Amino acid sequence: MKPLLWSEPRRPMRAAAVLQHGFARTPERLSGLAQLLADQGVLVVRASIPSWTPRHSLHDESFLQAVGETVVSRLRERAPDAAVLGIGHSAGAAVVAGWMPQGLEGVILLDPVDRHRRIAGLVGTCAPESIRVITADPSSCNRHGAATRMLVDAGLISNGRTWQRIPHTSHPDPERVPATLDPADVGPTDLVARWACGRGGNADAVCAWGATTLRYLDDLLTGNP
């Protein structure tokens, strides 16, 4: 596993979080979101998980669990008194969902795609107050919202309360969230993501991903339903 990327909190620590990238992406793609969280007092760690090899990758469940043990234990060492959360984008949402038994106190799933039924594993094991979901418009890149529908059907999330859809956005848009939440700082969708998932949302909609992530962070830390 490559060295972990850390973003130190810019104010008194409120929480610690692992921020996990999706399939065929890298931790650097979530730099804006990582800095946004750090600016709000969150210690953030990002792990690099390969996508294209059968072992030691997103395809290897035993490897994913080993990474989770390392990441969560490192967060606990550096922030022993803080709540530890998981925030995952796309297949990264499935990764952090599978780490709930290893000590995560809540998860925020960004346009989740289930892999190895790790998100399905939340059903019957996690309380609704520990899960928040943010989604883009349904598309092939988010498997037409299948993971979100499953969580709704299981009663784990409800639209407008613990699940927020950001209209007119696309699957890669969480990677475009700027640390400033200023629409002027929103960059373009990279060519690979645009080819795979289409054009992204406008700058205001992209910033809504970041603002909603912060709102759900507050919910998880304060216990709001």
Z-matrix of the N, CA and C atoms (Angstrom, degrees):
N
C 1 1.448
C 2 1.523 1 109.48
N 3 1.341 2 116.57 1 136.97
C 4 1.453 3 120.78 2 178.11
C 5 1.524 4 110.29 3 -68.22
N 6 1.331 5 117.03 4 160.45
C 7 1.469 6 119.34 5 178.18
C 8 1.527 7 111.35 6 -56.60
N 9 1.302 8 115.55 7 144.76
C 10 1.456 9 120.89 8 178.21
C 11 1.522 10 110.13 9 -72.16
N 12 1.326 11 116.07 10 145.98
C 13 1.460 12 121.96 11 175.18
C 14 1.526 13 108.92 12 -98.53
N 15 1.328 14 116.28 13 127.88
C 16 1.459 15 121.05 14 -177.69
C 17 1.527 16 110.23 15 -113.79
N 18 1.328 17 115.50 16 140.04
C 19 1.465 18 122.13 17 170.45
C 20 1.521 19 106.80 18 -120.92
N 21 1.324 20 115.07 19 114.98
C 22 1.459 21 120.40 20 -174.75
C 23 1.532 22 110.66 21 -79.32
N 24 1.329 23 117.07 22 143.40
C 25 1.471 24 119.59 23 178.98
C 26 1.522 25 111.36 24 -63.91
N 27 1.328 26 115.76 25 140.95
C 28 1.461 27 121.75 26 -178.07
C 29 1.529 28 112.00 27 -95.11
N 30 1.320 29 117.09 28 2.44
C 31 1.460 30 122.36 29 177.30
C 32 1.521 31 106.61 30 -149.21
N 33 1.336 32 119.32 31 175.26
C 34 1.466 33 119.05 32 -179.90
C 35 1.521 34 112.04 33 -48.89
N 36 1.329 35 115.13 34 135.18
C 37 1.462 36 120.39 35 -172.11
C 38 1.526 37 112.30 36 -65.02
N 39 1.342 38 114.85 37 129.05
C 40 1.457 39 121.62 38 176.44
C 41 1.528 40 111.89 39 -102.89
N 42 1.321 41 116.20 40 -30.01
C 43 1.463 42 120.59 41 -174.28
C 44 1.521 43 108.22 42 -166.70
N 45 1.323 44 115.31 43 171.40
C 46 1.456 45 122.64 44 171.58
C 47 1.522 46 107.59 45 -125.80
N 48 1.327 47 116.71 46 147.14
C 49 1.461 48 119.15 47 -176.09
C 50 1.515 49 110.99 48 -148.30
N 51 1.331 50 115.28 49 142.76
C 52 1.451 51 120.97 50 166.52
C 53 1.516 52 106.82 51 -95.54
N 54 1.326 53 116.39 52 130.30
C 55 1.466 54 123.52 53 -179.24
C 56 1.517 55 107.07 54 -114.49
N 57 1.343 56 116.35 55 113.29
C 58 1.468 57 120.15 56 -168.67
C 59 1.525 58 112.43 57 -113.42
N 60 1.334 59 114.80 58 129.91
C 61 1.461 60 121.67 59 179.33
C 62 1.522 61 111.35 60 -75.48
N 63 1.335 62 115.42 61 169.31
C 64 1.450 63 121.79 62 -179.03
C 65 1.514 64 113.67 63 -96.65
N 66 1.329 65 115.13 64 -171.41
C 67 1.462 66 122.81 65 -176.35
C 68 1.534 67 110.22 66 -63.40
N 69 1.334 68 114.71 67 132.96
C 70 1.466 69 123.33 68 177.27
C 71 1.518 70 112.65 69 64.54
N 72 1.330 71 117.81 70 19.64
C 73 1.461 72 121.86 71 178.76
C 74 1.526 73 109.01 72 -117.09
N 75 1.307 74 117.14 73 -178.70
C 76 1.455 75 121.45 74 -176.90
C 77 1.521 76 109.95 75 -134.05
N 78 1.338 77 117.76 76 161.38
C 79 1.467 78 119.87 77 178.90
C 80 1.524 79 113.21 78 -58.06
N 81 1.325 80 116.43 79 -32.95
C 82 1.463 81 120.02 80 -178.04
C 83 1.516 82 112.53 81 -61.51
N 84 1.328 83 117.49 82 -25.60
C 85 1.464 84 120.85 83 -179.82
C 86 1.524 85 112.07 84 -64.92
N 87 1.327 86 117.22 85 -20.28
C 88 1.462 87 120.81 86 -178.55
C 89 1.527 88 111.40 87 -107.23
N 90 1.329 89 116.89 88 24.92
C 91 1.462 90 119.98 89 -176.97
C 92 1.518 91 112.46 90 -63.20
N 93 1.324 92 117.91 91 -40.39
C 94 1.457 93 120.28 92 -179.72
C 95 1.512 94 111.86 93 -62.43
N 96 1.321 95 116.52 94 -45.49
C 97 1.460 96 120.59 95 179.22
C 98 1.522 97 110.65 96 -65.87
N 99 1.332 98 117.31 97 -38.52
C 100 1.467 99 120.59 98 178.00
C 101 1.523 100 111.04 99 -60.88
N 102 1.332 101 116.77 100 -44.18
C 103 1.465 102 119.42 101 -179.00
C 104 1.529 103 111.30 102 -70.76
N 105 1.325 104 116.82 103 -35.54
C 106 1.466 105 120.32 104 175.84
C 107 1.522 106 110.47 105 -58.10
N 108 1.322 107 117.00 106 -45.14
C 109 1.457 108 121.24 107 179.04
C 110 1.526 109 111.00 108 -66.45
N 111 1.335 110 116.29 109 -42.84
C 112 1.460 111 119.54 110 179.33
C 113 1.518 112 111.26 111 -61.44
N 114 1.323 113 116.64 112 -36.91
C 115 1.464 114 120.42 113 178.84
C 116 1.524 115 111.85 114 -65.59
N 117 1.331 116 116.62 115 -19.33
C 118 1.466 117 121.72 116 178.75
C 119 1.531 118 112.42 117 -98.15
N 120 1.326 119 116.76 118 11.21
C 121 1.452 120 120.15 119 176.26
C 122 1.514 121 115.13 120 90.19
N 123 1.332 122 116.97 121 24.92
C 124 1.460 123 121.43 122 179.51
C 125 1.530 124 109.28 123 -107.83
N 126 1.326 125 116.79 124 127.96
C 127 1.459 126 121.96 125 169.87
C 128 1.524 127 107.43 126 -78.41
N 129 1.325 128 116.88 127 119.89
C 130 1.466 129 121.61 128 -172.73
C 131 1.519 130 110.13 129 -116.67
N 132 1.333 131 115.52 130 134.90
C 133 1.456 132 120.77 131 172.86
C 134 1.522 133 108.41 132 -124.67
N 135 1.342 134 114.98 133 140.44
C 136 1.457 135 121.46 134 177.60
C 137 1.528 136 108.77 135 -123.55
N 138 1.322 137 115.76 136 129.17
C 139 1.463 138 121.57 137 178.06
C 140 1.519 139 109.53 138 -105.14
N 141 1.318 140 116.61 139 142.34
C 142 1.458 141 122.04 140 176.26
C 143 1.530 142 109.12 141 -94.37
N 144 1.326 143 116.51 142 119.44
C 145 1.462 144 121.31 143 -179.88
C 146 1.524 145 108.64 144 -120.19
N 147 1.340 146 118.81 145 118.24
C 148 1.465 147 120.95 146 -179.32
C 149 1.529 148 111.96 147 -62.25
N 150 1.335 149 114.47 148 161.17
C 151 1.466 150 119.90 149 -176.56
C 152 1.519 151 114.44 150 -120.90
N 153 1.317 152 118.21 151 -20.20
C 154 1.458 153 119.08 152 -165.45
C 155 1.523 154 114.69 153 -105.40
N 156 1.317 155 118.86 154 -2.97
C 157 1.462 156 120.83 155 179.61
C 158 1.534 157 109.12 156 -106.99
N 159 1.333 158 117.77 157 151.93
C 160 1.462 159 119.10 158 -178.35
C 161 1.520 160 113.58 159 -71.24
N 162 1.334 161 117.35 160 -28.30
C 163 1.458 162 121.08 161 -179.81
C 164 1.523 163 110.17 162 -115.90
N 165 1.339 164 114.80 163 155.91
C 166 1.466 165 120.72 164 -179.28
C 167 1.521 166 110.72 165 53.64
N 168 1.331 167 115.12 166 49.12
C 169 1.458 168 121.57 167 -175.61
C 170 1.523 169 109.30 168 -154.26
N 171 1.329 170 115.66 169 -175.56
C 172 1.470 171 120.96 170 175.95
C 173 1.530 172 112.55 171 -63.47
N 174 1.331 173 116.60 172 -14.24
C 175 1.468 174 120.13 173 178.52
C 176 1.528 175 112.57 174 -85.58
N 177 1.308 176 117.45 175 -10.13
C 178 1.464 177 123.31 176 -168.99
C 179 1.531 178 109.14 177 -110.97
N 180 1.346 179 116.10 178 100.50
C 181 1.463 180 119.60 179 -174.45
C 182 1.533 181 112.64 180 -64.34
N 183 1.322 182 117.38 181 -37.52
C 184 1.464 183 118.51 182 179.73
C 185 1.525 184 110.53 183 -65.48
N 186 1.326 185 116.93 184 -35.82
C 187 1.464 186 120.62 185 176.17
C 188 1.522 187 110.61 186 -65.81
N 189 1.333 188 116.87 187 -42.78
C 190 1.463 189 119.89 188 178.87
C 191 1.523 190 110.84 189 -59.56
N 192 1.312 191 116.76 190 -41.38
C 193 1.462 192 119.09 191 179.51
C 194 1.531 193 111.40 192 -67.12
N 195 1.311 194 116.32 193 -37.32
C 196 1.469 195 119.17 194 178.14
C 197 1.528 196 110.79 195 -65.70
N 198 1.328 197 116.89 196 -41.10
C 199 1.466 198 120.08 197 176.47
C 200 1.525 199 109.98 198 -61.97
N 201 1.335 200 116.56 199 -42.52
C 202 1.458 201 120.10 200 179.25
C 203 1.519 202 112.58 201 -60.37
N 204 1.321 203 116.49 202 -42.20
C 205 1.462 204 119.63 203 178.25
C 206 1.523 205 110.94 204 -61.04
N 207 1.335 206 115.86 205 -41.44
C 208 1.464 207 120.01 206 179.75
C 209 1.518 208 111.42 207 -66.82
N 210 1.327 209 116.23 208 -49.08
C 211 1.460 210 120.77 209 -174.76
C 212 1.524 211 111.15 210 -65.03
N 213 1.318 212 117.00 211 -47.92
C 214 1.465 213 119.83 212 -177.27
C 215 1.522 214 110.62 213 -66.12
N 216 1.334 215 117.07 214 -39.72
C 217 1.461 216 118.74 215 179.42
C 218 1.529 217 111.31 216 -66.63
N 219 1.340 218 117.72 217 -37.14
C 220 1.465 219 120.23 218 176.97
C 221 1.523 220 111.25 219 -64.53
N 222 1.335 221 116.26 220 -40.89
C 223 1.463 222 119.11 221 177.23
C 224 1.524 223 110.74 222 -63.13
N 225 1.323 224 116.81 223 -41.84
C 226 1.465 225 120.57 224 179.28
C 227 1.531 226 110.99 225 -63.27
N 228 1.330 227 116.23 226 -38.18
C 229 1.465 228 119.47 227 178.57
C 230 1.518 229 111.37 228 -64.00
N 231 1.332 230 116.38 229 -42.69
C 232 1.457 231 120.37 230 -175.01
C 233 1.525 232 113.20 231 -83.96
N 234 1.329 233 116.64 232 -21.32
C 235 1.464 234 120.59 233 -178.90
C 236 1.527 235 108.83 234 -138.36
N 237 1.343 236 117.64 235 66.98
C 238 1.473 237 120.31 236 -171.79
C 239 1.523 238 114.26 237 -63.98
N 240 1.319 239 117.84 238 -22.81
C 241 1.457 240 119.91 239 -176.75
C 242 1.525 241 113.27 240 -105.22
N 243 1.322 242 117.34 241 4.26
C 244 1.462 243 120.86 242 -175.09
C 245 1.527 244 111.22 243 -98.42
N 246 1.332 245 115.18 244 151.82
C 247 1.462 246 120.11 245 168.94
C 248 1.525 247 108.36 246 -67.28
N 249 1.329 248 116.90 247 138.11
C 250 1.457 249 122.18 248 -179.47
C 251 1.530 250 108.49 249 -111.38
N 252 1.333 251 115.40 250 122.10
C 253 1.459 252 121.93 251 -176.03
C 254 1.523 253 110.41 252 -118.51
N 255 1.324 254 115.66 253 162.52
C 256 1.454 255 121.79 254 173.03
C 257 1.513 256 110.15 255 -118.80
N 258 1.320 257 116.34 256 133.45
C 259 1.462 258 122.00 257 176.51
C 260 1.524 259 106.44 258 -128.05
N 261 1.322 260 117.23 259 117.90
C 262 1.450 261 120.13 260 -174.88
C 263 1.512 262 112.04 261 -131.64
N 264 1.321 263 115.45 262 142.00
C 265 1.459 264 121.80 263 179.60
C 266 1.520 265 109.72 264 -107.36
N 267 1.330 266 116.76 265 132.72
C 268 1.461 267 122.46 266 174.83
C 269 1.538 268 109.96 267 60.70
N 270 1.330 269 118.20 268 -125.46
C 271 1.460 270 119.88 269 176.24
C 272 1.517 271 111.69 270 -65.31
N 273 1.330 272 117.13 271 -22.83
C 274 1.460 273 119.90 272 174.70
C 275 1.510 274 112.42 273 -63.85
N 276 1.333 275 116.76 274 -25.34
C 277 1.464 276 119.84 275 174.58
C 278 1.526 277 110.40 276 -64.97
N 279 1.326 278 116.46 277 -39.63
C 280 1.463 279 119.70 278 176.85
C 281 1.522 280 110.92 279 -66.39
N 282 1.335 281 116.06 280 -36.74
C 283 1.463 282 119.60 281 179.49
C 284 1.525 283 110.19 282 -60.66
N 285 1.345 284 117.44 283 -51.70
C 286 1.464 285 118.73 284 -177.06
C 287 1.521 286 111.74 285 -69.82
N 288 1.328 287 117.49 286 -30.45
C 289 1.472 288 119.49 287 176.52
C 290 1.524 289 110.49 288 -60.61
N 291 1.331 290 116.47 289 -38.58
C 292 1.456 291 120.20 290 178.67
C 293 1.511 292 113.69 291 -71.35
N 294 1.335 293 117.46 292 -13.08
C 295 1.462 294 120.71 293 178.59
C 296 1.521 295 112.91 294 -92.96
N 297 1.316 296 118.27 295 1.00
C 298 1.464 297 120.03 296 179.13
C 299 1.534 298 112.12 297 -54.93
N 300 1.338 299 120.03 298 -45.11
C 301 1.468 300 119.10 299 -179.73
C 302 1.525 301 113.80 300 -66.03
N 303 1.332 302 117.10 301 -14.62
C 304 1.463 303 120.11 302 -178.62
C 305 1.528 304 112.60 303 -89.84
N 306 1.321 305 116.80 304 7.60
C 307 1.453 306 118.49 305 171.87
C 308 1.505 307 116.87 306 123.12
N 309 1.345 308 118.91 307 2.41
C 310 1.455 309 119.37 308 175.34
C 311 1.526 310 109.51 309 -72.01
N 312 1.316 311 115.93 310 138.68
C 313 1.457 312 120.69 311 -178.22
C 314 1.517 313 112.97 312 -96.77
N 315 1.305 314 117.06 313 -3.83
C 316 1.448 315 121.62 314 177.24
C 317 1.511 316 109.48 315 179.97
N 318 1.343 317 116.42 316 161.02
C 319 1.463 318 121.18 317 179.39
C 320 1.520 319 109.69 318 -136.16
N 321 1.338 320 114.57 319 146.63
C 322 1.455 321 122.70 320 169.52
C 323 1.520 322 105.99 321 -118.50
N 324 1.323 323 116.41 322 117.66
C 325 1.460 324 122.15 323 -174.95
C 326 1.519 325 108.65 324 -103.59
N 327 1.338 326 116.44 325 118.45
C 328 1.462 327 122.71 326 -176.27
C 329 1.529 328 109.30 327 -99.67
N 330 1.338 329 115.89 328 108.23
C 331 1.464 330 122.90 329 -177.15
C 332 1.525 331 110.52 330 45.05
N 333 1.336 332 116.67 331 62.77
C 334 1.468 333 120.47 332 -168.37
C 335 1.519 334 114.29 333 -69.44
N 336 1.310 335 114.33 334 145.20
C 337 1.461 336 123.92 335 170.31
C 338 1.521 337 106.62 336 -125.34
N 339 1.319 338 117.29 337 123.25
C 340 1.456 339 119.83 338 -176.61
C 341 1.527 340 110.32 339 -80.49
N 342 1.325 341 115.16 340 134.98
C 343 1.462 342 121.97 341 173.42
C 344 1.518 343 107.45 342 -129.70
N 345 1.307 344 115.23 343 138.32
C 346 1.465 345 121.42 344 -179.28
C 347 1.537 346 111.28 345 57.03
N 348 1.320 347 117.26 346 22.35
C 349 1.470 348 122.84 347 179.34
C 350 1.536 349 111.54 348 56.58
N 351 1.308 350 116.29 349 33.04
C 352 1.459 351 120.22 350 -179.98
C 353 1.528 352 111.32 351 -72.11
N 354 1.331 353 117.54 352 -35.88
C 355 1.457 354 119.97 353 175.68
C 356 1.525 355 109.89 354 -72.47
N 357 1.319 356 117.02 355 -39.97
C 358 1.463 357 119.99 356 176.01
C 359 1.525 358 111.00 357 -58.12
N 360 1.330 359 116.87 358 -28.44
C 361 1.458 360 120.61 359 179.24
C 362 1.512 361 113.95 360 -66.47
N 363 1.351 362 117.43 361 -13.11
C 364 1.462 363 119.74 362 176.32
C 365 1.522 364 111.92 363 -71.47
N 366 1.327 365 116.04 364 -25.27
C 367 1.466 366 120.18 365 -177.44
C 368 1.520 367 109.54 366 -66.81
N 369 1.302 368 115.95 367 124.31
C 370 1.456 369 121.34 368 179.19
C 371 1.513 370 114.50 369 84.03
N 372 1.334 371 116.91 370 -4.85
C 373 1.462 372 119.35 371 -179.47
C 374 1.526 373 113.06 372 -120.28
N 375 1.338 374 117.65 373 -20.49
C 376 1.467 375 121.04 374 -175.91
C 377 1.523 376 110.44 375 -123.95
N 378 1.312 377 115.15 376 145.27
C 379 1.461 378 120.87 377 177.81
C 380 1.527 379 109.35 378 -80.12
N 381 1.348 380 117.59 379 147.66
C 382 1.465 381 120.27 380 179.76
C 383 1.520 382 113.41 381 -56.38
N 384 1.332 383 118.22 382 -32.63
C 385 1.457 384 119.54 383 -177.21
C 386 1.525 385 113.33 384 -67.67
N 387 1.331 386 117.77 385 -9.37
C 388 1.467 387 120.07 386 -179.12
C 389 1.521 388 113.02 387 -99.12
N 390 1.334 389 118.87 388 4.84
C 391 1.465 390 122.04 389 -174.17
C 392 1.525 391 110.03 390 -128.89
N 393 1.339 392 115.48 391 132.90
C 394 1.458 393 122.55 392 172.44
C 395 1.525 394 107.87 393 -132.55
N 396 1.328 395 116.30 394 146.52
C 397 1.466 396 121.41 395 -176.76
C 398 1.526 397 109.05 396 -135.44
N 399 1.326 398 116.05 397 136.62
C 400 1.458 399 123.02 398 172.93
C 401 1.528 400 107.14 399 -125.81
N 402 1.331 401 116.82 400 133.38
C 403 1.459 402 119.13 401 -175.12
C 404 1.517 403 111.94 402 -132.34
N 405 1.329 404 114.31 403 155.89
C 406 1.464 405 123.53 404 169.68
C 407 1.530 406 108.21 405 -92.48
N 408 1.328 407 116.19 406 -177.99
C 409 1.458 408 119.91 407 174.22
C 410 1.531 409 109.31 408 -60.81
N 411 1.336 410 117.37 409 145.83
C 412 1.470 411 119.33 410 178.24
C 413 1.526 412 111.62 411 -58.16
N 414 1.326 413 115.36 412 140.49
C 415 1.460 414 121.09 413 179.68
C 416 1.518 415 108.65 414 -159.76
N 417 1.319 416 115.51 415 172.96
C 418 1.463 417 118.75 416 176.58
C 419 1.524 418 110.90 417 -64.40
N 420 1.333 419 117.57 418 -27.13
C 421 1.467 420 120.06 419 -177.41
C 422 1.522 421 112.12 420 -72.14
N 423 1.334 422 119.04 421 -25.14
C 424 1.466 423 120.26 422 173.70
C 425 1.528 424 111.49 423 -109.47
N 426 1.352 425 114.00 424 22.42
C 427 1.473 426 121.32 425 -179.95
C 428 1.518 427 110.84 426 53.02
N 429 1.332 428 113.55 427 38.84
C 430 1.463 429 122.33 428 176.11
C 431 1.527 430 112.51 429 55.38
N 432 1.324 431 114.86 430 34.87
C 433 1.460 432 120.29 431 174.39
C 434 1.512 433 115.09 432 73.78
N 435 1.329 434 118.59 433 22.54
C 436 1.467 435 121.34 434 -175.01
C 437 1.528 436 112.15 435 -61.41
N 438 1.331 437 117.74 436 -43.06
C 439 1.467 438 119.79 437 -178.40
C 440 1.524 439 110.67 438 -65.23
N 441 1.323 440 116.61 439 -39.85
C 442 1.462 441 119.99 440 179.87
C 443 1.520 442 110.71 441 -66.47
N 444 1.327 443 117.64 442 -43.79
C 445 1.468 444 119.75 443 178.09
C 446 1.518 445 111.30 444 -59.95
N 447 1.325 446 116.71 445 -39.11
C 448 1.458 447 120.22 446 178.92
C 449 1.530 448 111.05 447 -61.91
N 450 1.325 449 116.95 448 -42.13
C 451 1.464 450 120.37 449 179.20
C 452 1.525 451 111.21 450 -68.00
N 453 1.327 452 116.96 451 -37.04
C 454 1.469 453 120.24 452 175.90
C 455 1.524 454 110.23 453 -64.08
N 456 1.310 455 116.99 454 -47.86
C 457 1.467 456 121.36 455 -178.76
C 458 1.523 457 111.73 456 -61.29
N 459 1.339 458 115.92 457 -30.44
C 460 1.472 459 120.04 458 179.40
C 461 1.528 460 112.39 459 -82.89
N 462 1.330 461 116.90 460 -3.80
C 463 1.462 462 120.41 461 -179.78
C 464 1.520 463 114.27 462 77.40
N 465 1.323 464 117.17 463 17.59
C 466 1.469 465 119.90 464 -178.02
C 467 1.525 466 112.99 465 -88.09
N 468 1.332 467 117.86 466 -23.20
C 469 1.460 468 120.99 467 177.12
C 470 1.522 469 108.91 468 -138.76
N 471 1.330 470 115.82 469 156.44
C 472 1.466 471 120.39 470 177.37
C 473 1.519 472 108.88 471 -135.79
N 474 1.333 473 115.52 472 140.75
C 475 1.450 474 121.82 473 -175.23
C 476 1.525 475 111.06 474 -62.69
N 477 1.332 476 115.40 475 131.04
C 478 1.455 477 121.41 476 177.93
C 479 1.509 478 114.44 477 86.99
N 480 1.303 479 117.85 478 -12.33
C 481 1.466 480 120.84 479 179.41
C 482 1.531 481 110.30 480 -114.79
N 483 1.315 482 115.90 481 -66.45
C 484 1.461 483 119.33 482 179.69
C 485 1.525 484 111.88 483 -109.92
N 486 1.322 485 115.59 484 2.06
C 487 1.467 486 121.22 485 173.42
C 488 1.519 487 107.88 486 -134.83
N 489 1.338 488 116.43 487 124.16
C 490 1.461 489 121.83 488 178.85
C 491 1.515 490 109.72 489 -121.93
N 492 1.316 491 116.58 490 124.23
C 493 1.454 492 120.51 491 172.97
C 494 1.527 493 108.72 492 -94.77
N 495 1.329 494 116.37 493 133.74
C 496 1.456 495 122.04 494 176.71
C 497 1.531 496 106.99 495 -99.90
N 498 1.327 497 118.15 496 102.20
C 499 1.477 498 120.03 497 -173.38
C 500 1.517 499 112.40 498 -63.66
N 501 1.329 500 113.61 499 151.88
C 502 1.464 501 122.19 500 173.69
C 503 1.529 502 111.72 501 61.21
N 504 1.319 503 115.85 502 34.89
C 505 1.464 504 120.33 503 173.38
C 506 1.520 505 109.08 504 -123.30
N 507 1.332 506 116.05 505 166.69
C 508 1.458 507 120.44 506 -177.79
C 509 1.521 508 110.47 507 -122.94
N 510 1.298 509 114.84 508 170.35
C 511 1.460 510 122.80 509 -170.53
C 512 1.531 511 114.05 510 -54.70
N 513 1.339 512 120.87 511 -40.89
C 514 1.473 513 119.03 512 -177.10
C 515 1.526 514 114.59 513 -80.54
N 516 1.326 515 119.48 514 -1.84
C 517 1.460 516 120.09 515 -170.44
C 518 1.534 517 115.18 516 -60.45
N 519 1.334 518 121.32 517 -30.72
C 520 1.474 519 118.24 518 175.99
C 521 1.531 520 113.35 519 -57.44
N 522 1.333 521 117.08 520 -26.40
C 523 1.464 522 119.82 521 178.14
C 524 1.531 523 112.29 522 -71.69
N 525 1.326 524 117.62 523 -13.88
C 526 1.461 525 121.37 524 -177.06
C 527 1.525 526 112.72 525 -98.06
N 528 1.326 527 117.66 526 -0.25
C 529 1.463 528 120.55 527 -178.06
C 530 1.528 529 109.74 528 -64.52
N 531 1.335 530 118.22 529 123.62
C 532 1.461 531 119.62 530 178.10
C 533 1.521 532 111.33 531 -86.11
N 534 1.312 533 116.41 532 151.15
C 535 1.463 534 120.84 533 180.00
C 536 1.522 535 111.60 534 -61.34
N 537 1.321 536 116.64 535 -26.98
C 538 1.463 537 120.98 536 -177.05
C 539 1.521 538 113.76 537 -82.35
N 540 1.323 539 117.00 538 -17.27
C 541 1.468 540 123.29 539 -169.94
C 542 1.528 541 111.40 540 56.41
N 543 1.318 542 116.07 541 27.74
C 544 1.457 543 122.03 542 175.65
C 545 1.527 544 107.88 543 -98.00
N 546 1.342 545 118.30 544 121.15
C 547 1.473 546 119.21 545 -179.22
C 548 1.526 547 113.48 546 -54.69
N 549 1.326 548 117.41 547 -27.66
C 550 1.461 549 119.96 548 179.62
C 551 1.524 550 112.02 549 -66.04
N 552 1.334 551 117.33 550 -19.07
C 553 1.460 552 121.33 551 -177.59
C 554 1.526 553 113.30 552 -96.69
N 555 1.330 554 117.84 553 2.09
C 556 1.464 555 120.84 554 -179.80
C 557 1.526 556 109.44 555 -75.82
N 558 1.320 557 115.67 556 126.13
C 559 1.457 558 120.66 557 179.88
C 560 1.519 559 111.99 558 -89.40
N 561 1.321 560 117.37 559 174.16
C 562 1.465 561 121.21 560 179.13
C 563 1.527 562 111.56 561 -76.01
N 564 1.309 563 115.44 562 160.56
C 565 1.459 564 120.40 563 170.73
C 566 1.531 565 108.47 564 -69.29
N 567 1.334 566 117.11 565 134.31
C 568 1.461 567 117.74 566 -179.05
C 569 1.528 568 110.08 567 -68.77
N 570 1.326 569 116.53 568 161.45
C 571 1.456 570 121.35 569 -170.29
C 572 1.523 571 112.75 570 -62.44
N 573 1.344 572 116.76 571 -39.37
C 574 1.464 573 119.33 572 -178.88
C 575 1.531 574 110.07 573 -64.81
N 576 1.333 575 116.31 574 -46.61
C 577 1.465 576 119.59 575 179.73
C 578 1.518 577 111.05 576 -65.02
N 579 1.333 578 116.85 577 -38.53
C 580 1.470 579 119.36 578 179.06
C 581 1.519 580 110.74 579 -64.92
N 582 1.329 581 116.10 580 -40.64
C 583 1.465 582 119.37 581 178.80
C 584 1.526 583 110.68 582 -63.83
N 585 1.326 584 117.10 583 -41.00
C 586 1.462 585 120.82 584 -175.49
C 587 1.524 586 112.77 585 -78.89
N 588 1.331 587 116.91 586 -37.13
C 589 1.475 588 119.81 587 -168.67
C 590 1.518 589 114.53 588 -125.62
N 591 1.324 590 118.64 589 0.13
C 592 1.451 591 120.82 590 177.92
C 593 1.512 592 112.56 591 89.37
N 594 1.312 593 114.88 592 179.15
C 595 1.459 594 121.01 593 -177.97
C 596 1.525 595 110.17 594 -67.30
N 597 1.318 596 115.29 595 147.33
C 598 1.453 597 120.35 596 -179.80
C 599 1.512 598 112.50 597 -82.02
N 600 1.330 599 114.91 598 176.34
C 601 1.447 600 121.31 599 178.16
C 602 1.518 601 111.84 600 -74.52
N 603 1.346 602 115.46 601 171.47
C 604 1.458 603 118.45 602 178.50
C 605 1.527 604 110.25 603 -72.47
N 606 1.318 605 116.20 604 171.01
C 607 1.465 606 120.88 605 -171.83
C 608 1.523 607 112.17 606 -62.17
N 609 1.333 608 117.55 607 -39.91
C 610 1.461 609 119.58 608 179.75
C 611 1.526 610 111.06 609 -63.42
N 612 1.325 611 116.60 610 -40.63
C 613 1.461 612 120.38 611 179.95
C 614 1.524 613 111.29 612 -66.60
N 615 1.329 614 116.69 613 -38.18
C 616 1.466 615 120.07 614 177.74
C 617 1.528 616 110.33 615 -62.87
N 618 1.330 617 116.92 616 -43.20
C 619 1.464 618 119.55 617 178.91
C 620 1.523 619 111.32 618 -64.60
N 621 1.333 620 117.25 619 -27.07
C 622 1.467 621 120.10 620 177.34
C 623 1.523 622 111.41 621 -63.86
N 624 1.329 623 117.83 622 -29.41
C 625 1.466 624 120.19 623 174.60
C 626 1.524 625 110.37 624 -60.38
N 627 1.331 626 116.12 625 -46.54
C 628 1.458 627 119.74 626 -179.11
C 629 1.510 628 112.14 627 -66.67
N 630 1.347 629 117.22 628 -44.08
C 631 1.465 630 120.73 629 -179.50
C 632 1.522 631 111.12 630 -63.11
N 633 1.327 632 117.10 631 -39.00
C 634 1.466 633 120.04 632 179.89
C 635 1.524 634 110.72 633 -71.02
N 636 1.321 635 117.08 634 -35.88
C 637 1.467 636 119.84 635 175.74
C 638 1.524 637 110.40 636 -60.38
N 639 1.320 638 117.97 637 -43.22
C 640 1.462 639 121.05 638 178.20
C 641 1.529 640 111.34 639 -65.37
N 642 1.320 641 116.75 640 -38.96
C 643 1.478 642 119.14 641 178.33
C 644 1.521 643 110.86 642 -63.65
N 645 1.330 644 116.06 643 -42.84
C 646 1.461 645 118.79 644 179.66
C 647 1.525 646 111.50 645 -70.51
N 648 1.326 647 117.00 646 -31.42
C 649 1.461 648 119.68 647 173.14
C 650 1.524 649 109.85 648 -59.18
N 651 1.321 650 116.83 649 -47.20
C 652 1.461 651 120.58 650 177.80
C 653 1.530 652 110.85 651 -59.74
N 654 1.338 653 116.81 652 -41.99
C 655 1.468 654 120.52 653 178.86
C 656 1.523 655 111.11 654 -57.24
N 657 1.322 656 116.22 655 -48.50
C 658 1.464 657 120.06 656 -176.90
C 659 1.523 658 111.56 657 -65.67
N 660 1.327 659 116.27 658 -35.36
C 661 1.469 660 118.99 659 -177.48
C 662 1.514 661 112.26 660 -78.41
N 663 1.329 662 118.02 661 -27.38
C 664 1.456 663 120.84 662 -178.43
C 665 1.517 664 114.08 663 -100.65
N 666 1.364 665 115.25 664 -8.68
C 667 1.457 666 118.22 665 179.49
C 668 1.508 667 114.12 666 80.08
N 669 1.347 668 118.26 667 18.13
C 670 1.459 669 120.39 668 177.33
C 671 1.528 670 109.90 669 -69.82
N 672 1.343 671 117.98 670 141.96
C 673 1.463 672 120.15 671 179.26
C 674 1.515 673 111.32 672 -74.44
